[in-house]
Amino acid sequence: MKIQKLTSKTRQEIMEKLKSRNPGGFSEYEKTVREILEEVRTRGDEAVFAYTRKFDGFELTPENIRVTREEIEAAYKELDPALVETIREAAANIRAFHEKQLRTSWFDPKPDGSLLGIRFTPIERIGVYVPGGKAAYPSSVLMNIIPAKVAGVPEILMVTPPGKTGKVDAGTLVAADLAGATDIYKVGGAQAIAALAYGTQSIPKAYKITGPGNIFVALAKKEVYGLAGIDSIAGPSEVLVLADETADPRYVAADLLSQAEHDEMASAILVTTSEELAKNVEREIEGFLQILPRAEIIRKSLDGYGYLLVTENMEDAIETVNEIASEHLEILTANSFDTMTRVRNAGAIFLGEYSSEPLGDYFAGPNHILPTNGTAKFFSPLNVDDFLKKTSIISYSREALEAVHEKIELFARSEGLTAHENSIKVRFER
């Protein structure tokens, strides 16, 4: 990572580089994804089984596609009991945080006989995608399923790719069981998204699909949006550390690398007012790279999307933070709470030197399914509201409508919608 003085020109160049990671920019994969979706739409299970054989090397059948209770029990026995207990405790923290987000229906009756309100009802059936392959992510299982469970979703279907023997990662199964998944299916990739969106002989149709995945999964979710709801089109992971001269360079370096290890397209950025801190962070990074097992991935990530940016003052630094709108933002300044009040755009904010980003990934409770690629300017973390539908309730008495009917008729006439006008007018003809 090279230290750069931040100017309006370098900021623009960095923004363009970061935007190039947007999943929407990978059009060369779209044709393949559309073909997979169409095959599953028309052939159902037959296509799902064929793609699983091709991509995962496992022979799926109607009998083995669904994870059994015996497989889940075997997963508990396979895991270290201490890890099971840790997953259980993390689940409790996540559940407690999301329970505070619950909202209740409300109705507002008036003396004239009118009543307005909002009714909240959970989505009937949702699908959760959980990645497999190179790595397993039980933490993402908890983050996707628990908010849906808190919202009251009665059916939660989870899909995840199997290994060549048909085995699903033990940690993933334990997390899904503790979180409250209804059914778990051994299907991954774009074909899993297609199965959830269209429904097959073995997998029911889901009304909303959530969860991160590779570029094929992201593009498949984009394609089926409208047929089913989705949470977001997630891009590569990213962290931005905003720091001043009081920050510990070793902590900063460790936190930057914690995101860079995800994959070669992950982004890790330091924005600081202290050139000395930037130099010390650079030195600490080199030291860590000598000992971290995933150093090769980290170096590629840092070479492509890693920056050590030095600004003239904190105002410029905060402006840069708001422009980048990072998925994860750590604030390591003398008064982190005061600095936080000036930040408008970030998926999740971590305050102080003992609030490292992995705390949010695994254990604290707030959701780690976050907006990426600058979408924190208009998106929020996954939350209970994502699994609730809001229905408006309207009820007027004759007295209440009579008081305003001429105004409604006037409004309708102004738009040229005479049938709208008539719908109100006929109620007062006599």
Phi, psi and omega per residue, in radians:
M1 nan 2.344 3.131
K2 -1.835 2.517 3.097
I3 -1.400 2.303 3.135
Q4 -2.230 2.441 2.964
K5 -1.346 2.241 -3.066
L6 -1.449 2.174 3.041
T7 -2.224 3.001 3.106
S8 -1.063 -0.590 -3.138
K9 -1.212 -0.845 -3.126
T10 -1.148 -0.600 3.110
R11 -1.091 -0.755 3.141
Q12 -1.126 -0.726 3.130
E13 -1.094 -0.720 3.135
I14 -1.141 -0.746 3.134
M15 -1.044 -0.734 3.135
E16 -1.137 -0.687 3.139
K17 -1.141 -0.756 -3.129
L18 -1.158 -0.674 -3.130
K19 -1.157 -0.413 -3.120
S20 -1.155 -0.234 3.137
R21 -1.505 -0.053 -3.124
N22 -1.016 2.267 -3.141
P23 -0.992 -0.465 3.132
G24 -1.159 -0.230 -3.106
G25 -1.559 0.000 -3.083
F26 -1.761 1.108 -3.037
S27 -1.159 -0.364 -3.108
E28 -1.154 -0.313 3.129
Y29 -1.657 -0.208 -3.015
E30 -1.096 -0.683 -3.125
K31 -1.082 -0.777 3.126
T32 -1.080 -0.772 -3.131
V33 -1.096 -0.763 3.140
R34 -1.094 -0.663 3.113
E35 -1.107 -0.740 3.125
I36 -1.110 -0.784 -3.138
L37 -1.055 -0.768 -3.112
E38 -1.170 -0.680 3.115
E39 -1.090 -0.769 -3.137
V40 -1.211 -0.652 3.127
R41 -1.058 -0.715 -3.040
T42 -1.588 -0.524 -3.036
R43 -1.944 -0.175 3.069
G44 1.051 -2.306 -3.089
D45 -0.921 -0.690 -3.089
E46 -0.970 -0.758 3.131
A47 -1.249 -0.715 3.120
V48 -1.034 -0.769 -3.127
F49 -1.148 -0.696 -3.123
A50 -1.143 -0.755 -3.134
Y51 -1.219 -0.594 3.100
T52 -1.157 -0.700 3.069
R53 -1.076 -0.735 -3.073
K54 -1.249 -0.799 -3.003
F55 -1.643 -0.529 -3.069
D56 -1.943 -0.202 3.095
G57 1.265 0.389 -3.134
F58 -2.128 2.459 -3.105
E59 -1.588 1.664 3.120
L60 -1.329 2.606 3.033
T61 -2.473 2.921 3.069
P62 -1.045 -0.428 -3.096
E63 -1.428 -0.498 -3.051
N64 -1.988 0.084 -3.089
I65 -1.221 -0.517 -3.086
R66 -1.712 2.303 3.111
V67 -1.173 2.303 -3.107
T68 -1.567 2.874 3.084
R69 -1.095 -0.600 3.134
E70 -1.116 -0.682 3.113
E71 -1.152 -0.647 3.119
I72 -1.178 -0.756 3.123
E73 -1.105 -0.668 3.100
A74 -1.123 -0.594 3.125
A75 -1.130 -0.706 3.095
Y76 -1.043 -0.720 -3.111
K77 -1.232 -0.505 -3.107
E78 -1.303 -0.577 -3.066
L79 -1.380 2.635 2.983
D80 -1.041 2.231 3.140
P81 -0.948 -0.573 3.115
A82 -1.137 -0.634 3.106
L83 -1.223 -0.697 3.089
V84 -1.017 -0.776 -3.129
E85 -1.162 -0.637 3.097
T86 -1.128 -0.765 3.096
I87 -1.082 -0.704 3.128
R88 -1.084 -0.753 -3.126
E89 -1.210 -0.709 3.079
A90 -1.055 -0.731 3.123
A91 -1.060 -0.692 3.124
A92 -1.126 -0.730 3.117
N93 -1.102 -0.768 -3.125
I94 -1.142 -0.715 3.142
R95 -1.131 -0.782 -3.120
A96 -1.082 -0.714 3.136
F97 -1.124 -0.787 -3.055
H98 -1.318 -0.436 3.072
E99 -1.106 -0.469 3.103
K100 -1.261 -0.229 -3.140
Q101 -1.535 -0.188 -3.059
L102 -1.075 2.432 3.077
R103 -2.127 2.714 -3.124
T104 -1.967 2.668 3.070
S105 -1.072 2.638 3.096
W106 -2.440 2.627 3.133
F107 -2.355 2.437 -3.063
D108 -2.164 1.556 3.131
P109 -1.394 2.530 3.129
K110 -2.048 2.752 -3.119
P111 -1.064 -0.426 -3.106
D112 -1.404 0.042 3.105
G113 1.684 0.059 3.078
S114 -1.565 2.662 3.116
L115 -2.546 2.266 3.090
L116 -2.184 2.669 3.121
G117 -3.025 3.095 3.056
I118 -2.253 2.289 3.065
R119 -1.966 2.240 3.108
F120 -1.722 2.221 3.060
T121 -2.337 2.444 3.139
P122 -1.239 2.627 2.987
I123 -1.076 2.465 -3.017
E124 -1.223 -0.687 -3.078
R125 -2.598 2.213 3.109
I126 -2.133 2.741 3.078
G127 -2.035 2.389 -3.140
V128 -2.063 2.164 3.076
Y129 -1.646 2.296 3.104
V130 -2.177 2.112 -3.125
P131 -1.105 2.737 3.020
G132 -2.353 -2.442 3.061
G133 1.304 -2.072 -3.033
K134 -1.100 -0.573 -3.073
A135 -2.582 2.736 3.081
A136 -1.972 2.564 -3.044
Y137 -2.295 1.327 3.072
P138 -0.997 -0.527 3.141
S139 -1.088 -0.676 3.113
S140 -1.190 -0.529 3.061
V141 -1.043 -0.863 -3.141
L142 -1.062 -0.776 -3.048
M143 -1.168 -0.513 3.133
N144 -1.487 -0.751 -2.994
I145 -1.418 -0.711 -3.018
I146 -1.091 -0.771 3.086
P147 -1.041 -0.645 3.106
A148 -1.145 -0.720 3.125
K149 -1.128 -0.753 3.109
V150 -1.084 -0.661 3.131
A151 -1.194 -0.326 3.120
G152 1.699 0.304 3.106
V153 -1.089 2.132 -3.069
P154 -1.318 -0.512 -3.129
E155 -2.175 2.073 3.135
I156 -2.116 1.870 -3.121
L157 -1.689 2.277 3.105
M158 -1.991 2.370 3.050
V159 -2.101 2.446 3.131
T160 -2.736 2.467 -3.078
P161 -1.190 2.496 3.097
P162 -1.536 2.821 2.966
G163 -1.367 3.135 -3.092
K164 -1.099 -0.367 3.111
T165 -1.666 -0.005 -3.108
G166 1.538 0.085 -3.107
K167 -1.459 2.453 3.042
V168 -1.822 2.478 -3.124
D169 -0.849 2.311 -3.075
A170 -1.075 -0.739 3.136
G171 -1.090 -0.674 3.105
T172 -1.090 -0.757 -3.130
L173 -1.175 -0.733 3.134
V174 -1.120 -0.780 3.130
A175 -1.077 -0.722 -3.139
A176 -1.126 -0.695 3.139
D177 -1.168 -0.797 -3.133
L178 -1.165 -0.576 -3.118
A179 -1.338 -0.530 3.083
G180 1.971 0.511 3.073
A181 -1.085 2.451 3.120
T182 -1.397 -0.839 3.134
D183 -2.474 2.575 3.133
I184 -2.181 2.252 -3.100
Y185 -2.058 2.490 -3.090
K186 -1.547 1.186 -3.135
V187 -2.441 2.389 3.108
G188 -2.278 -3.095 3.052
G189 1.253 -2.962 3.138
A190 -1.041 -0.532 -3.140
Q191 -1.137 -0.523 3.087
A192 -1.218 -0.725 3.102
I193 -1.111 -0.723 3.109
A194 -1.076 -0.768 -3.134
A195 -1.064 -0.718 3.125
L196 -1.204 -0.647 -3.069
A197 -1.298 -0.709 -3.065
Y198 -1.727 -0.492 -2.981
G199 1.428 2.503 3.070
T200 -2.291 -3.053 3.118
Q201 -1.098 -0.485 -3.092
S202 -1.821 -0.488 -3.043
I203 -2.024 2.086 3.114
P204 -1.166 2.717 3.081
K205 -1.205 2.358 3.064
A206 -1.765 2.599 -3.122
Y207 -1.598 -0.260 3.030
K208 -2.600 2.517 -3.110
I209 -2.178 2.225 3.128
T210 -2.228 2.916 3.051
G211 1.981 2.542 -3.121
P212 -1.441 2.816 3.081
G213 -2.923 -3.015 -3.134
N214 -1.330 -3.026 -3.048
I215 -1.077 -0.600 3.138
F216 -1.187 -0.685 3.098
V217 -1.165 -0.775 -3.131
A218 -1.067 -0.788 -3.132
L219 -1.197 -0.600 3.103
A220 -1.139 -0.728 3.101
K221 -1.092 -0.690 3.107
K222 -1.076 -0.725 -3.092
E223 -1.196 -0.642 -3.053
V224 -1.558 -0.061 3.137
Y225 -1.048 2.272 -3.061
G226 1.940 -0.740 2.998
L227 -1.349 -0.628 3.019
A228 -2.416 2.694 3.031
G229 -1.315 2.741 3.043
I230 -2.349 2.843 3.091
D231 -1.383 -0.949 -3.132
S232 -2.984 2.978 3.000
I233 -1.747 1.663 -3.009
A234 -1.306 2.366 3.040
G235 -1.739 -3.039 3.111
P236 -1.062 2.700 -3.093
S237 -1.190 2.737 -3.101
E238 -2.714 2.570 3.037
V239 -2.393 2.494 3.031
L240 -2.222 2.234 3.088
V241 -1.870 2.109 3.060
L242 -1.770 2.055 -3.005
A243 -2.445 2.684 2.987
D244 -2.019 -2.913 -3.038
E245 -1.188 -0.211 -3.127
T246 -1.455 -0.171 -3.063
A247 -1.269 2.608 3.070
D248 -1.465 2.032 -3.075
P249 -1.076 -0.502 3.139
R250 -1.207 -0.726 3.083
Y251 -1.101 -0.794 -3.115
V252 -1.043 -0.826 -3.130
A253 -1.061 -0.802 -3.131
A254 -1.063 -0.687 -3.093
D255 -1.261 -0.640 3.077
L256 -1.088 -0.754 -3.094
L257 -1.240 -0.431 -3.125
S258 -1.120 -0.458 3.081
Q259 -1.642 -0.612 -3.118
A260 -1.078 -0.422 -3.102
E261 -1.320 -0.186 -3.121
H262 -1.037 -0.976 3.098
D263 -2.902 3.044 -3.035
E264 -1.142 -0.306 -3.118
M265 -1.771 0.056 3.090
A266 -1.179 2.673 -3.098
S267 -2.062 2.350 3.095
A268 -2.328 2.078 -3.014
I269 -2.304 2.337 2.952
L270 -1.863 2.256 2.988
V271 -2.073 2.089 -3.047
T272 -2.494 2.729 3.058
T273 -1.607 -0.040 -3.042
S274 -2.033 1.983 3.090
E275 -1.174 -0.582 3.117
E276 -1.105 -0.731 3.094
L277 -1.067 -0.775 -3.134
A278 -1.023 -0.748 3.131
K279 -1.119 -0.736 3.139
N280 -1.184 -0.647 3.094
V281 -1.125 -0.735 3.111
E282 -1.016 -0.750 -3.141
R283 -1.176 -0.713 3.130
E284 -1.144 -0.652 3.115
I285 -1.057 -0.796 3.132
E286 -1.073 -0.639 3.110
G287 -1.145 -0.790 3.132
F288 -1.110 -0.639 -3.096
L289 -1.147 -0.309 3.102
Q290 -1.344 -0.303 -3.016
I291 -2.142 -0.286 -3.079
L292 -1.386 2.291 -3.086
P293 -1.077 -0.542 -3.088
R294 -1.689 0.546 -3.052
A295 -1.052 -0.608 -3.105
E296 -1.126 -0.780 3.090
I297 -1.113 -0.764 -3.106
I298 -1.055 -0.781 -3.127
R299 -1.065 -0.745 3.133
K300 -1.111 -0.702 3.110
S301 -1.105 -0.815 -3.127
L302 -1.168 -0.664 3.111
D303 -1.118 -0.625 -3.087
G304 -1.527 -0.742 -2.966
Y305 -2.421 0.442 3.099
G306 -1.835 2.409 -3.101
Y307 -2.491 2.467 2.939
L308 -1.998 1.788 -2.987
L309 -1.885 2.269 3.140
V310 -1.949 2.192 -3.124
T311 -1.895 2.848 3.138
E312 -1.210 -0.647 -3.067
N313 -2.676 3.024 -3.095
M314 -1.203 -0.522 3.109
E315 -1.069 -0.781 3.099
D316 -1.133 -0.657 3.142
A317 -1.109 -0.801 -3.122
I318 -1.188 -0.631 3.074
E319 -1.057 -0.707 3.111
T320 -1.152 -0.743 3.098
V321 -1.005 -0.798 -3.126
N322 -1.194 -0.535 3.132
E323 -1.286 -0.737 -3.135
I324 -1.245 -0.630 3.108
A325 0.902 1.066 -3.014
S326 -1.215 2.688 3.053
E327 -1.032 -0.909 3.086
H328 -2.037 2.314 3.071
L329 -2.204 2.104 3.005
E330 -1.784 2.344 3.099
I331 -1.989 1.979 3.134
L332 -2.112 1.346 -3.140
T333 -2.210 3.004 -3.094
A334 -1.031 -0.645 3.074
N335 -2.280 1.478 -3.001
S336 -1.143 -0.581 3.132
F337 -1.161 -0.723 3.102
D338 -1.124 -0.746 3.111
T339 -1.059 -0.720 -3.112
M340 -1.031 -0.602 -3.102
T341 -1.140 -0.297 -3.135
R342 -1.721 -0.002 3.107
V343 -1.634 2.235 -3.128
R344 -1.815 -0.536 -2.968
N345 -2.180 1.939 3.043
A346 -2.947 2.574 3.107
G347 -1.240 -0.880 3.074
A348 -2.498 2.475 -3.115
I349 -2.009 2.293 3.141
F350 -1.995 2.095 -3.013
L351 -1.841 2.191 3.031
G352 1.564 2.847 -2.968
E353 -1.292 -0.175 3.101
Y354 -1.853 0.323 3.113
S355 -2.075 0.970 3.138
S356 -1.094 2.581 -3.044
E357 -0.934 -0.698 3.114
P358 -1.031 -0.372 3.038
L359 -1.008 -0.721 3.108
G360 -1.321 -0.559 3.129
D361 -1.050 -0.669 -2.929
Y362 -2.015 -0.578 -2.729
F363 -2.423 -0.572 -2.939
A364 -1.090 -0.779 -3.138
G365 2.384 -0.774 3.053
P366 -1.039 2.657 -3.018
N367 -1.267 2.465 3.110
H368 -1.731 0.076 2.982
I369 -1.468 1.778 -2.901
L370 -2.164 2.748 3.070
P371 -1.178 2.401 -3.141
T372 -2.110 3.061 3.058
N373 0.954 0.681 3.082
G374 1.412 -0.002 -3.100
T375 -1.323 -0.059 3.027
A376 -1.136 -0.179 3.044
K377 -1.208 -0.364 -3.117
F378 -2.528 -0.018 3.085
F379 -2.004 2.842 -3.141
S380 -2.135 2.917 3.028
P381 -1.075 2.740 3.030
L382 -0.995 2.383 -3.080
N383 -2.649 3.099 -3.076
V384 -1.028 -0.653 -3.139
D385 -1.016 -0.485 3.139
D386 -1.123 -0.284 -3.090
F387 -1.990 0.191 3.104
L388 -2.031 2.512 2.991
K389 -1.820 2.477 3.112
K390 -1.904 2.172 -3.141
T391 -2.021 2.195 3.096
S392 -1.306 2.448 3.093
I393 -2.032 2.244 -3.129
I394 -2.330 2.210 3.075
S395 -2.517 2.125 3.123
Y396 -2.107 2.453 2.956
S397 -1.421 2.963 3.085
R398 -1.046 -0.720 -3.118
E399 -1.064 -0.760 -3.113
A400 -1.165 -0.725 -3.135
L401 -1.235 -0.634 -3.114
E402 -1.054 -0.596 -3.106
A403 -1.184 -0.369 -3.041
V404 -2.222 0.040 -2.969
H405 -1.088 -0.636 -3.114
E406 -1.159 -0.595 3.118
K407 -1.181 -0.685 3.122
I408 -1.170 -0.728 3.125
E409 -1.079 -0.728 3.104
L410 -1.067 -0.776 3.138
F411 -1.055 -0.777 -3.125
A412 -1.116 -0.744 3.124
R413 -1.086 -0.637 -3.122
S414 -1.123 -0.430 3.111
E415 -1.690 0.034 3.121
G416 1.290 0.322 -3.104
L417 -1.802 1.423 -3.017
T418 -1.216 -0.505 3.083
A419 -1.205 -0.591 3.027
H420 -1.062 -0.844 3.131
E421 -0.997 -0.797 -3.083
N422 -1.126 -0.608 -3.134
S423 -1.032 -0.594 3.074
I424 -1.443 -0.762 -2.984
K425 -1.085 -0.667 -3.063
V426 -1.098 -0.388 -3.111
R427 -1.312 -0.174 -3.122
F428 -2.239 0.448 -3.126
E429 -1.168 -0.577 -3.117
R430 -1.756 nan nan
